[in-house]
Amino acid sequence: MSDLVVVGLGYVGLPLVAEACRAGLQVTGLDVSPRVVEGLNAGRSHVDDLSDEQVGAMLAAGFTATSDASCVAEADAVVICVPTPLSADGGPDLAAVESACRGIGPHLGPGTLVVLESTTYPGTTAEVVRPLLEELSGLGPDELPLAYSPERIDPGNPTYGLKNTPKVVGADDPAAQERARAFYAQVVDTVVVARGTREAESAKLLENTYRHVNIALVNEMVRFFHELDIDFWEVIRLASTKPFGFQAFTPGPGVGGHCIPIDPNYLSHRVRTQLGYGFRFVELAQEINSSMPAYVVSRVTALLNDQEKAVRGSTVLLLGVTYKPDIADQRESPALDVAKRLLQLGARVEYHDPHVEHWDVAGTVRADDDVLAAVGRADVTVLLQHHAEYDVAALEQSAACLLDTRGRTTGEKAHRL
Ligand SMILES: NC(=O)c1ccc[n+]([C@@H]2O[C@H](COP(=O)([O-])OP(=O)(O)OC[C@H]3O[C@@H](n4cnc5c(N)ncnc54)[C@H](O)[C@@H]3O)[C@@H](O)[C@H]2O)c1
């Protein structure tokens, strides 16, 4: 008998397991990957945000991982956290959500609360998950309390974790709503009740579309401010002093990770397929943000040109290849596109990243030595990710030429994006 079964033990599922264990719940983890299940049962974490010690604490609190979906039979609540990548037509690929439902559906008993946390288009919980679960379980709508709760996990954020980030929860009937609210209230500090599943699904998409669009805004502006010879980073600093009505976003080499470049597509796809027109802000943001790696490479080319050097044969060092600072996650990192473009032009591309043992980009060379030694032999160093380990002032002093795509340098020697 479990208080909670978490389906999908990745970046989203595992922190939920950890927090629920801390809250004293009896938790079982269900995952299709034998590697994940065996690793966790042996005390090994496979996600950045959770240490082996934390997995050990989960096991000590009674957690077990399994691939046997019958574990949901006696559960009080089941939360689904499986991946929703982009499909070929630009919408969410719901294969994992559907397969998770097919796995658990036949074992569900009456009254078990089911919550979907995977990011998806509005309508998925009511139109895809509910019919599947009702058909497979043989349960009626009143016997199957179903809710949606968007995950807001921010990997590497030392201030906001699952517990102190308000949790939005939506269900389409009052009884399910109360079950879902009461369940999450055991685990997180603040539960925010949504009017229904569609509103809860859409809230997540608004949050990420807002970030995507605002990042695109500054990414477009940084280019022409550079040409106008106005320090855009200083402009942002000044605007940020306004205590209301302005939130600062900063330019960079592109957007990465599992959410920002992907989630807004779920909404634009839904609008296009259901209503027949586009979501122009998302399309424009996509175009601008995805062109940033090419812009970074054009700046590298210009900096080499100033030194009377060609890209071909020059050594370009990329510092930080992950999509966020201080984590090892490389998913959708724009560094990949930057490296490929430089390699295509014939550069010798070295990379350095204290969080990445092996970067699977054919043709790049790992700088195994001290970062300043690597910087010393590069024709151009590109700071792509500002990991805490990097001493920016020292980098600026040691580099023959430094392109800072994160606006962290303050001296006159470095070139900011
Ligand atoms: N990573 C983030 O920062 C983040 C933040 C917010 C929301 N999300 C969303 O949360 C969802 C999960 O993302 P994630 O990053 O945790 O993915 P992940 O790839 O880290 O983990 C998913 C896990 O689900 C397992 N799985 C796949 N199909 C399964 C099935 N049918 N049954 C059981 N287990 C299955 C996989 O083996 C894997 O261990 C996605 O919809 C994602 O968009 C992710």
The ligand as an SDF file (V2000), in Angstrom:
LIG
                    3D

 44 48  0  0  0  0  0  0  0  0999 V2000
   13.1470   18.9080  -16.5730 N   0  0  0  0  0  0  0  0  0  0  0  0
   12.5160   20.0170  -16.2240 C   0  0  0  0  0  0  0  0  0  0  0  0
   13.1490   20.9520  -15.7680 O   0  0  0  0  0  0  0  0  0  0  0  0
   11.0060   20.1430  -16.3640 C   0  0  0  0  0  0  0  0  0  0  0  0
   10.3770   21.2300  -15.7550 C   0  0  0  0  0  0  0  0  0  0  0  0
    9.0080   21.3540  -15.8260 C   0  0  0  0  0  0  0  0  0  0  0  0
    8.2730   20.4050  -16.5370 C   0  0  0  0  0  0  0  0  0  0  0  0
    8.8790   19.3680  -17.1460 N   0  0  0  0  0  0  0  0  0  0  0  0
    8.0240   18.3850  -17.8260 C   0  0  0  0  0  0  0  0  0  0  0  0
    7.8950   17.2280  -17.0070 O   0  0  0  0  0  0  0  0  0  0  0  0
    7.7980   16.0520  -17.8130 C   0  0  0  0  0  0  0  0  0  0  0  0
    8.8850   15.0670  -17.4490 C   0  0  0  0  0  0  0  0  0  0  0  0
   10.1470   15.6400  -17.7490 O   0  0  0  0  0  0  0  0  0  0  0  0
   11.4960   15.1460  -17.1020 P   0  0  0  0  0  0  0  0  0  0  0  0
   12.4780   16.2380  -17.3770 O   0  0  0  0  0  0  0  0  0  0  0  0
   11.3110   14.6880  -15.6930 O   0  0  0  0  0  0  0  0  0  0  0  0
   11.8310   13.8680  -18.0210 O   0  0  0  0  0  0  0  0  0  0  0  0
   13.0060   12.7970  -17.8070 P   0  0  0  0  0  0  0  0  0  0  0  0
   13.3690   12.3260  -19.1760 O   0  0  0  0  0  0  0  0  0  0  0  0
   14.0470   13.3250  -16.9010 O   0  0  0  0  0  0  0  0  0  0  0  0
   12.3170   11.5930  -17.0120 O   0  0  0  0  0  0  0  0  0  0  0  0
   11.2360   10.9030  -17.4710 C   0  0  0  0  0  0  0  0  0  0  0  0
   11.2500    9.4890  -16.9210 C   0  0  0  0  0  0  0  0  0  0  0  0
   10.0520    8.8490  -17.3560 O   0  0  0  0  0  0  0  0  0  0  0  0
   10.3250    7.5070  -17.7030 C   0  0  0  0  0  0  0  0  0  0  0  0
    9.2740    7.0300  -18.5890 N   0  0  0  0  0  0  0  0  0  0  0  0
    9.0950    7.2630  -19.9070 C   0  0  0  0  0  0  0  0  0  0  0  0
    7.9670    6.6510  -20.3410 N   0  0  0  0  0  0  0  0  0  0  0  0
    7.4040    6.0340  -19.2670 C   0  0  0  0  0  0  0  0  0  0  0  0
    6.2370    5.2530  -19.0700 C   0  0  0  0  0  0  0  0  0  0  0  0
    5.4100    5.0100  -20.0810 N   0  0  0  0  0  0  0  0  0  0  0  0
    5.9910    4.7710  -17.8540 N   0  0  0  0  0  0  0  0  0  0  0  0
    6.8350    5.0210  -16.8220 C   0  0  0  0  0  0  0  0  0  0  0  0
    7.9550    5.7460  -16.9360 N   0  0  0  0  0  0  0  0  0  0  0  0
    8.2380    6.2550  -18.1470 C   0  0  0  0  0  0  0  0  0  0  0  0
   11.7070    7.5620  -18.3290 C   0  0  0  0  0  0  0  0  0  0  0  0
   12.3470    6.3120  -18.2780 O   0  0  0  0  0  0  0  0  0  0  0  0
   12.4020    8.6290  -17.4400 C   0  0  0  0  0  0  0  0  0  0  0  0
   13.0700    8.0220  -16.3540 O   0  0  0  0  0  0  0  0  0  0  0  0
    7.8450   16.5520  -19.2520 C   0  0  0  0  0  0  0  0  0  0  0  0
    6.5390   16.7270  -19.7140 O   0  0  0  0  0  0  0  0  0  0  0  0
    8.5510   17.8860  -19.1390 C   0  0  0  0  0  0  0  0  0  0  0  0
    8.1830   18.7500  -20.2050 O   0  0  0  0  0  0  0  0  0  0  0  0
   10.2440   19.2010  -17.0590 C   0  0  0  0  0  0  0  0  0  0  0  0
  1  2  1  0
  2  3  2  0
  2  4  1  0
  4  5  1  0
  4 44  2  0
  5  6  2  0
  6  7  1  0
  7  8  2  0
  8  9  1  0
  8 44  1  0
  9 10  1  0
  9 42  1  0
 10 11  1  0
 11 12  1  0
 11 40  1  0
 12 13  1  0
 13 14  1  0
 14 15  2  0
 14 16  1  0
 14 17  1  0
 17 18  1  0
 18 19  2  0
 18 20  1  0
 18 21  1  0
 21 22  1  0
 22 23  1  0
 23 24  1  0
 23 38  1  0
 24 25  1  0
 25 26  1  0
 25 36  1  0
 26 27  1  0
 26 35  1  0
 27 28  2  0
 28 29  1  0
 29 30  1  0
 29 35  2  0
 30 31  1  0
 30 32  2  0
 32 33  1  0
 33 34  2  0
 34 35  1  0
 36 37  1  0
 36 38  1  0
 38 39  1  0
 40 41  1  0
 40 42  1  0
 42 43  1  0
M  CHG  2   8   1  16  -1
M  END
$$$$
